[in-house]
Amino acid sequence: MDVYEAVASRRAVRAFTDRPVPRATLERVLSAAAWSPSGSNLQPWHTYVLTGAPLAELKKRAGERLASGDPWDAPEYEMYPPELRSPYRERRSVFGEQRYGALGIARDDLEARQRAAAANWDCFGAPAALFCYIDKDMGSPQWADVGMYLQTVMLLLRAEGLHSCTQMAWAKYHKTVAEVLAAPDGLILFCGMSIGFEDVTAGDARIGRAPLDETVTFVDGV
Ligand SMILES: Cc1cc2nc3c(=O)[nH]c(=O)nc-3n(C[C@H](O)[C@H](O)[C@H](O)COP(=O)(O)O)c2cc1C
């Protein structure tokens, strides 16, 4: 699979089969992703990989919290600016229409949207997941490094025939994740990532993108 194909075929997959992901594959992917770039080569990511009983335990605990209406943990970082302005507000709204529209959920059916979103905490059925932390004292450039690393992981997963879904949703239950992983103090959970083989029988949407001239400016020489 070439890089263009990996980029084009990567999408946030939200339905996985229970086919296990071999440990050797995950090790291959994460060893290769370690070559991701980072400012001054800090490599500021801390990755925990969960499969089997520990992942089942995490899903169970998160599911119990969700079912009992337990409020989310106090956020460790702001996921979005409090006032999302144009064009981001519109893009988020289009995303919602595409994601929930594909599931046949109406715009104003908040309950159905919440039910669909709840699948986050079951990792959409995935048999493997990673959880990516960053040290609390790291700044924006290091968060960008972590993003590059995660994208590298996702593209390498494609090369292995696997799919993924990055999930900030797990940060809402960061205390439960930290308990199960025994994560040390001093780290912030940026996100989880569900990993597995796509359940192709589930309906899905291809989320669109803004036209190139909205996000890229060519400043050409004469
Ligand atoms: C940092 C990050 C966090 C995300 N968190 C979630 C999440 O919690 N739940 C979810 O279903 N999708 C999540 N996504 C997936 C995005 O919704 C998705 O990447 C975006 O809508 C574009 O769609 P595509 O990846 O399928 O092209 C996240 C993506 C990123 C990069």
The ligand as a MOL file (V3000), in Angstrom:
LIG
                    3D

  0  0  0     0  0            999 V3000
M  V30 BEGIN CTAB
M  V30 COUNTS 31 33 0 0 0
M  V30 BEGIN ATOM
M  V30 1 C -7.8300 14.0900 18.0500 0
M  V30 2 C -9.0630 13.4190 17.5260 0
M  V30 3 C -10.0670 13.0440 18.3990 0
M  V30 4 C -11.2150 12.4020 17.9370 0
M  V30 5 N -12.1440 11.9670 18.8460 0
M  V30 6 C -13.1840 11.2260 18.4180 0
M  V30 7 C -14.0740 10.6340 19.3510 0
M  V30 8 O -13.9700 10.8130 20.5620 0
M  V30 9 N -15.0610 9.8560 18.8700 0
M  V30 10 C -15.2390 9.6280 17.5320 0
M  V30 11 O -16.1560 8.8930 17.1640 0
M  V30 12 N -14.4100 10.1880 16.6060 0
M  V30 13 C -13.3770 10.9470 17.0370 0
M  V30 14 N -12.4850 11.4610 16.1140 0
M  V30 15 C -12.6700 11.2130 14.6820 0
M  V30 16 C -13.0910 12.4700 13.9330 0
M  V30 17 O -14.4550 12.7230 14.1550 0
M  V30 18 C -12.7980 12.2590 12.4510 0
M  V30 19 O -11.4160 12.0890 12.2760 0
M  V30 20 C -13.2690 13.4130 11.5770 0
M  V30 21 O -14.6490 13.5880 11.6780 0
M  V30 22 C -12.8980 13.1940 10.1110 0
M  V30 23 O -13.4230 11.9680 9.6570 0
M  V30 24 P -12.4780 10.8170 9.0800 0
M  V30 25 O -11.3530 10.6190 10.0770 0
M  V30 26 O -13.3670 9.6070 8.9850 0
M  V30 27 O -11.9570 11.2880 7.7760 0
M  V30 28 C -11.3540 12.1350 16.5630 0
M  V30 29 C -10.3340 12.5170 15.6860 0
M  V30 30 C -9.2130 13.1410 16.1490 0
M  V30 31 C -8.1040 13.4920 15.1930 0
M  V30 END ATOM
M  V30 BEGIN BOND
M  V30 1 1 1 2
M  V30 2 1 2 3
M  V30 3 2 2 30
M  V30 4 2 3 4
M  V30 5 1 4 5
M  V30 6 1 4 28
M  V30 7 2 5 6
M  V30 8 1 6 7
M  V30 9 1 6 13
M  V30 10 2 7 8
M  V30 11 1 7 9
M  V30 12 1 9 10
M  V30 13 2 10 11
M  V30 14 1 10 12
M  V30 15 2 12 13
M  V30 16 1 13 14
M  V30 17 1 14 15
M  V30 18 1 14 28
M  V30 19 1 15 16
M  V30 20 1 16 17
M  V30 21 1 16 18
M  V30 22 1 18 19
M  V30 23 1 18 20
M  V30 24 1 20 21
M  V30 25 1 20 22
M  V30 26 1 22 23
M  V30 27 1 23 24
M  V30 28 2 24 25
M  V30 29 1 24 26
M  V30 30 1 24 27
M  V30 31 2 28 29
M  V30 32 1 29 30
M  V30 33 1 30 31
M  V30 END BOND
M  V30 END CTAB
M  END
